[in-house]
């Protein structure tokens, strides 16, 4: 089995363009992160603050804590 056939799904080369597009998208995200690290740091700080607030109110308001965790999970998407 060749290396190419190991990396491509069994459907053959038909799905290769979607794999290539995923690679290009991921590479663009990586370059963006390297060019603008402040944005990544700000997003992580915001996520951390939401997680801390969720942990703080978990005992008194679990529903609100779950909402805060969901918001934290969506940051940067």
C-alpha positions, 0 to 999 in steps of 0.5 A: 500500500502506498503512502498516498493510498494510506492518507486518502480515504477508500473513496479514492481521489474524489475526496482529495480536493476537500482534504486539500481545502482543509489543509489550506484552511488550517494553514491559513489559521496558523499563519493568521495566529502567527501574524496576530498573536494578540488576538489569540491571547485575547480570546484565550483570556476571555475563555479563561474568564468565562470558565472561572466565572462558571466555576464560581457560580456552579453551585448556586446557578448550574444552568447559568454556568453551563451557558457560560461554558458554552460561550467559552467553547464557541470563542474563536470558532 
